[in-house]
Amino acid sequence: MLTATKILQGTPVFNRMFPVDEDRSLEEINSWPALMIVTSFVWLLVAGLLGVAMPLIQRFELGTDLFYTALTAHGAALAFPFTFQLMVGISMHRSAGCVGKPIRGALPALTYIFMNVGAALLTVAILLGFNVSLVVMFPLPVVGVATGQWSMGVLVLGFTGIALVLTMMIYLYPVTVLKMLFFGEKREDLILSERTLDDPGMLGMVLATMVLIIMGTPLMIVASYVLLALYGIIPLDMVAWATKPVVFQFAFFTFAHNLMEAMALMVISGVYATLPLYLSDGTRELYSKRLANLALWILLLTSFSSFFHHFITLFPNLPATLAYHGNIMSWGTGIGAALSIFTILATIWKHGMRKNPGILICLMGFVLYILDGASAVVTSNVAWSFQLHGTMWQSGHTMTVIFAMAMMWMGVIYHHYPVMTNRTLDDKMGMWFVWLFTLGGIGAALVMLAGGSAGMPRRHADWAQGDWMVYGDLILVFGLLMGLGLVVYAMDLMKSRQIGGVAEGAPEAAE
């Protein structure tokens, strides 16, 4: 029995939701992904409770400190140990099943440890008062120390957690996937559905991992110097260049924006890989692989520099030309999205689609992703950015892309679940999750965008001050709908049934 399987079996409740199948020969590709997925669900529970708490804290006036703590912890838990770790688990499982390589050894173990230990350290720092946003605007963390909002020890603790998470995202996970895809001996007994790089489902994974390494390395260089100085290993004078706001912001946004683009490439490739398996005529082919791959390349090339549209509010650090370039590239990503929409709809129109909760969850998540893309194009506009960048509109944009990607990955889980656990899920409960989470996600997105257009500031602890409480109440309502959908999803996992071998008529889960 592998270490990851032992850990999972010793986890109460969740070991019933996601039991690793040991009876067949696939434990080596199931074990670590299953543990990562289950751990991401634990973080989702934390993030969900904090998300519901925020409007309640505002409604009952429980204090600004409590609100900022809940807000910061909610964003951190939702973005990294939940959504990103969920992607890591599923994409590793897909990669292993497509190339016939086991997931074992130091790399997957370190990937799991760095993400969760780092997220835990950051959470402790947040509880101790380290209430910075996901957009870590330097030197605000140091200003917090100078003004007594948190101690230098808490700052070092928080930055240590962030460094561990970044190391996992930028190096450990991408290297693990690339090692599986291009190195090591293939084992026939682990191949579920062999694929090559001309397949959009595989191409998207490779492009995404390369984006993480290339666009994340500048941030790791800057962050490493800062962390070494905070530990006292090198003098602070040596990192003066790295602590200049313009240097830190460029390095941070170069990675942070491309992180979301990389996750989008990965999740779109997951939809491309999964949709053909549910076509009515059994074709198992997209309408056009060339169009699908072209969409991925366009998304890659345009997203590289679209992050410049965030810097229009940082004059005079950025030449106006680059801000307009970022706006143009944001529209360029829309071309890639349009090609993806056409490919998906044309595939369904030509071949038909079997009604299945997993693929419907993926498609509804894709709809939410398109809504988010539309909001991003609006806020990328130089004129609109001045009006919307500091409002709830930007929070809505960020949260919506996280909701959308999480929803698509949860749909792909529905597809992978039988081969990972040798159990089957209930389609009726799956359908309830589809519509509850879709309604809640789209509703919450539209409310946050509407609040931003009405001038509601993001990270603001007094919604009643500007008559914005109505938006907070609506966010709570739609958040509870999403929460109810997640409860149904969890119940579906808890009530899964043993199927004795591969489910009859089900496609191979790693395809």
N, C-alpha and C positions, 0 to 999 in steps of 0.2 A: 504494500500500500504506500502511495506517495505521500509526502509530508502535507501537501495542500489538501489531499483527501482527508487525512487525519484531523487537520484543523477544522475543516468544514463539518465533519461528522461530530465534532465536539461543540459546535455552535448551536445552542438551543433555538428552536423554532425554524431558523433558516435552514437547518439541516434537513428539515421535512420539505421545505419549499424547493430546494435544489440539491437532492441527493446525487452524488456522482455514481454513475453506473460502473461497477467493478466486475460485473460478470462477463463482459466482452473485453476485447483487446484494445479498447480505445481510451483507457484511463490516462494514458500519457498525453493525449491531446485534450482531454476533458477537465483534468483536475485543477490546474492553475486558473484557466479561464472561469470555471465554475466558482472558485473561491473569490476571484476578483469581482465577478458579477454580484455575488451575494454580499460582499463587503460594500460594494457601491450602493446596494439597497439599504444597508444600515445607515450610510451617510445620507441617502435620500430621505429616510425617516427623520433624521436630525434636521435636514434642510427644510422638510415639509412642515414640521412642528414650528420651526422658527419663522417660516413664511406666514403661517396662520397667526402667529403671535404678534407680528408687526402691526397689522391693522387694529388688533385688540389693544395693544399698548397705546396706540394713538387714541382710540375711542375712549378708553377708560383713564387716559392721562396718567400712565404709570411711570413716566419719567423719561427724559431725553437720553440719559446714559443707557438705560435698559434698551431703548429703541435702537440706538446706534450699535450696541453690542449684538442684538438680534439681527440687525440688517447686515453687518459685516460678516458674522458667522454664517448666516443664511447664504450669502453670495459665494463665500469661499467653499462651503460644503457642497453646494449645488454644482458649481462649475468644475471643480477639480476631482475630488475623491468620488463624486457620483458620476457626472456625465463623462468625464474623460476616462475614468477607470472602467466604466461600463463599456465604452468604445474599445478600450485596450483588451478586455476579456473576450469580447465577441470577435474582434479582428484577429487576435491571436488564434482563436479556434478556427476561424475561416482559413487563415493562412496555413495552419498545420494540416487541415483536412484537404486542402487543395494541392499541397506539394508533398504530403506524406512525411512530415518531420515531427518528432516528439517535442513537447514543451516541458522541458525539465532542465535542471542545472541551476547555476548561479544567476544567470540573467533574469529569468522570470521571477525568481525569488527576490532578487534585489529590486526589480520593478515594483513588486507588490509592497515590499518593506519601505522603500523610499517614499512612495506615494502616501501610504497610510500613516507612517510615523511622522512624515513631514506635515501632513494635514492635521494630525493630532497636536503637534507642537504649535502650529499656527492657531489652532482652536484654543489651546490653553492661553496663548499670548492674547488672543482676542478677549477671552474671559477676564484677563488681567488688565484690560483697558486698551489694547492695541487696535483701535477702531479706525483703520484706514480702509479705503474702498478697494475694489478689484483693480482699479486704475491707481497704482501706487505712485502718486505724483511726488517725486523727490524735489526738495528736501523735507516735505511735510512730516515723514516719520521722525526725522531728527527734531523738527520744530515741536512735535508733540512731547519729546523728552525735555526740551528747553522750557516749555510752558507747564511742565508738571502733569501732563495728561497721562503719561506712562513713563516707566523708568527705562534706563539704558539697558538693564537686564532683560526687560520685556521686549524691547526693540531687537536685541540680539536673538532672543528666543524666536520671535516672529520671523525674522529674516532667515534664521536657520531652517525653520519649517518650510519657508518659501523656497530656499535653496535646494532642499531635498526634493520637493515637488518638481521644481524646474529641471533638476538633473534627471529625474525619471522621465519627464515629458520630452525633453530635448535629446537625450542620449540613450538611456537604458531601454525604453520602449521601442524607439525606432531601430536601434541596433538589433534588438531581439527579433523584430519582424524581418529586417533585411537579412539577418543571419539565416533565418528559416527559409527565406525565399531563394537565396543565392548560394548558400554554403551548406555543407553536411550531406550525408548520404540519404537518399530517399528510401523510405520503407513502404513496400506495397501494402502491408497490413494496416497502415494508417491513412491510406488515400481514400477519401470519401468521394471526391469528384475532382479529377486532375484538371488544372487550368494553367494557361500560359499568360504572358503579359499582354497579348493582343486582346485579352478579355477585359472589358471595362471594369469588372469587379475586382480584378487584380491590379490593373494599371492605377486605379484611384488610390489603392493602399500604398503602392510604391511612391507615387507622387506626394502623398500626404506625409509619409515618413521623411522624405527628403526635405520637404518644406520645414518640418520641425527642426531638423538638424541645422540646415543652412541659415534659416531666419532666426533661430534661437541662439546660435553661437555668439553673436555680438552681445546679447544680453547676459549670457553666462560669463563672458570676459569682464564686463562692467560689474556685474553682481559679485563675482569672485573677489575682485579687488576691494569692493566695499565691505564684504563679509570678513576678509582677512584683516582689514583695518579695525572693524568692530571687535574682532577677537583680540586685537592688540598684537598680532603677529607682524604687521608692518605699520609704520607710522602713518597717521592720517594725512600728513602732507603728501605722501606718495600717491594718494587716491584723489587728490583735489580735482584732477581732470575728470574722473569718473563721477564725481558728485555734483558736477555742474548740471543744473536742471535740464538744459537743452541736450546734453549728452545722454543722461539717464532716460529722459523722455523718448528720444529717438530710438534708443536701444530697446526700451520697454515696448513701445507701440509697434516697432518692427516685428517683434515676436508676438505680442498679444493679439494684434489684428490677424496676423497670419496663422496663429493658433486656431482661431475660429474658422479661417479659410481651409486649413488642413483638415479639421474635423468635418467640415462640409464636404470636402473631396472624398473623405473616407466614407461618410454616411451615404452620399449619392452613389458611390461605387457599391455600397451594400444593397441599395435599392435596385441598381442595375443587375446585381448578381441574383437577387431573390425573386424579382418579378417574373422572369421567364419560367420559373419552376411552378408557377400557378396559372399558366395560360390554359385556356379551355381545350385547345386543339392538340396539346402535348408537344408543341413545336420546340419549346425551351430556347428560343432565340429572340433577342431584341429586334425591333423593327430595323435598326441599323447600328451595328457595332461601330462603324466609322463615325457616325454622328455622335454617338455616346462618347467615344474617345476624344473627338474634336471638342465636345463640350467640356470635358475634363481639362484638356490642354488650355482652352480659352480661360477657364476659371483659374487655372494655375498662373498663367502669364499676367492676367489682369489683376489678380489679387495680390501679387507681389508688392506692388506700389500703390494700391488703393488706400493703404493706411494713411497716406499723406492727408487725406481729407479731414482727419482728426486735428491737424495742427493749425487750422485756420484761426483758432482761438489763441494761438501761442505767438502771435506777432510780437516782436520782430524776429523771432528765432527762425522763422521759415519764410523763404521767398514765396511771394504770392503765386508764382508760376507753378510751384510744386503742389500747392493746395488745389489749384485748378486741375493739375494733372491727376491728383488723387480722385477728384470728382469724375473726370473722364473715365478713369480706370474702374470706378464703381459702376458706371453705366456699362462698361465693358463686361463686368461680371454678369450683368443682366442678359447679355447675349448668350453666355454659357448656360445660364439658368433657362433661357427660352428654348435653347436646343434640347436641354434635358426634359423640359415639359413636353416638347413635341415628340421626342423619342418615346417617352413613357406613354403618352396618350395614343400615339400611333401604334405602339405595340399592343395595347389593350384593344384598340379599335379593330386591328387586323386579326388578332388571334383570340380575343375574348379572355376573360379572367374568371377563374373559379373563386367563389365567395369563401374567403378564409380570413379570420380575425388578424392573423399575423401580417398578411400583405396589406390589408385595409389600414392597420395601424401605421405601417410604413408610408402608405400613400397620404393618409391624413396628416402625418408628420411632415411630409413633403409639401402639402398645402400650407401648413403653418410656416415652413421654411421660406416659401415664396412670399408670404405676407411679410415676413421679417426682411426679406431682400428688398421689397418695395419700400419699407420704412427706412432701410439703410440708404437707398438711393436718394430719398428725400433729404435725409440729414447730412448726406455727403455734399450736397449743394452748398457752395460757399456762403451765399446769403442766408439760407435757412439754418446753416450750422450756428451762426451767431445767435439765432433765436432759440434753437432747440437743443444744442449740445449739452447745456447744463440743466436740462429739465427731465421730467419723468419719461419724455419721449425716448431719450437715450437709454434709460433703464429698461423701458419696454423693448427696445431693439435688442439689448443684450439678453434679457430674460427670454425673449421669444425664440432667439436662435438656440438657446440652451434647451428650452421646452421642445422645440422641433426636433433637434438631434436626439434628445433622450427618447422621444416618442418613436422615432424611426428605429433606434437601436432596440427598444423594447419590442417592437414588431419583429425584428430580426431574431431576437431571443425566442419569441414564440415559435419561430421556424427551427431554431437550433435545439430547442429544449428536448425533443425526443431522443436525439442521438447522444446528448450529454447525460441524460438521466434514465433513458429507457422507459420514460413515462409519457403519457399523453394529456393534453389540456382540454378543457371544455369550451367548445366554440361559442355557446350562448353567453357564458361569462366573459369570454374574450370580446364579443360584440358589445356588451355593456361597457367594458373598459374603453373600447374605441370611441363610442359616442360621448361618454361622460368626459373623458380626458380631452377629446377634440373640442367640445363645447366650452369646457373650462379654459383650455389653452388659448383658443381664439378670442374668447370673451376677455380674459385677463390682458391679452396683448392689445386689443382695441381700447380697453379702458386706460391702460398705461399710456398709449399713444395719444388718446384724447386728453388725458390729464396734462401731458407735456405740451400739447398744442394750446392748452388753456393757461400755460405758464407755471404749472406745478413743478417746483424744483425737485431734483433728485437728492437723495440723502438729506431730507428735510424732516425735522422731528416734530413739527407742529402743523399738521395738515389743516386743522380748523382755522388757522390764522388767515388763510387766503380762500376760505370756503372750498377747500379741496377734499374735505372729509368724505364727500359723496363718492369720489373716485376710490378712496381707500376702502369704503364699505363695499363697493362693487368688486374691487380686487379680491376682498375677502370672500365674497359670494362665489366668484368664479374659481378662486383658489380651493374652496371647499369642494366644488365639483370635481376638480382635478384630484383632490385628496380622496374623494369617494371612489373615483375611477381606479386609483392606485390600490385602495382597499379591496376592490373587486379583483384586480390583477393578482394581489397577494393571495386572496382566497382561492383563485383559480390554481395558483402554484401549489397551495397547501392541499387541495383536493385532487391533484393529479393522480392518474391511475397507471398502474404497471401495465406494460403492453407486451412484454415477452418478446424481445427482438425489435427490429425496426418496425415502426408503425406501418400498417398495410396501406399502400397507395401514397405514402408520404415521400416526397423527394429527399435525397440525402441532405442532411442539415448543414453541411459545410459548403454546399454548392453556392 
